[in-house]
Amino acid sequence: MNQLGLSPMNCISAATLNGAKALKLDQITGSIEVGKMADLLIVEKNPLENLEALASPTMVFKEGWQVPHLMPKGETEKRCLRFVGRPMS
């Protein structure tokens, strides 16, 4: 989509919030908000400057849990991070 003239922000919105809206899932996913499912890519570089930054995530969270294959070797046994859209008790 970026090659078709959309800005990086519009491309990210099309893939996240607008996609969730099209599927009528925007109440539970598609943006980072309290109470929504946390599917996140953590990247080192700014994807608004270059969308290719999204191809090399340093961490991935799926439904709030860190995806183990992107954790440093040996870390999967020690910890499993949980990202939630609310304070943890």
ChimeraX attribute file (.defattr): number of C-alpha atoms within 10 A of each C-alpha:
attribute: neighborCount
match mode: 1-to-1
recipient: residues
	/A:1	12
	/A:2	13
	/A:3	8
	/A:4	6
	/A:5	9
	/A:6	12
	/A:7	15
	/A:8	17
	/A:9	14
	/A:10	15
	/A:11	17
	/A:12	19
	/A:13	15
	/A:14	17
	/A:15	13
	/A:16	17
	/A:17	18
	/A:18	18
	/A:19	16
	/A:20	18
	/A:21	14
	/A:22	10
	/A:23	9
	/A:24	11
	/A:25	13
	/A:26	16
	/A:27	14
	/A:28	15
	/A:29	20
	/A:30	22
	/A:31	18
	/A:32	16
	/A:33	14
	/A:34	12
	/A:35	12
	/A:36	18
	/A:37	20
	/A:38	24
	/A:39	19
	/A:40	19
	/A:41	15
	/A:42	13
	/A:43	15
	/A:44	11
	/A:45	14
	/A:46	11
	/A:47	15
	/A:48	15
	/A:49	11
	/A:50	11
	/A:51	16
	/A:52	11
	/A:53	15
	/A:54	17
	/A:55	10
	/A:56	12
	/A:57	14
	/A:58	13
	/A:59	17
	/A:60	20
	/A:61	19
	/A:62	14
	/A:63	16
	/A:64	17
	/A:65	16
	/A:66	22
	/A:67	16
	/A:68	18
	/A:69	11
	/A:70	14
	/A:71	16
	/A:72	10
	/A:73	9
	/A:74	9
	/A:75	12
	/A:76	15
	/A:77	8
	/A:78	6
	/A:79	11
	/A:80	13
	/A:81	13
	/A:82	15
	/A:83	18
	/A:84	18
	/A:85	14
	/A:86	10
	/A:87	7
	/A:88	7
	/A:89	3
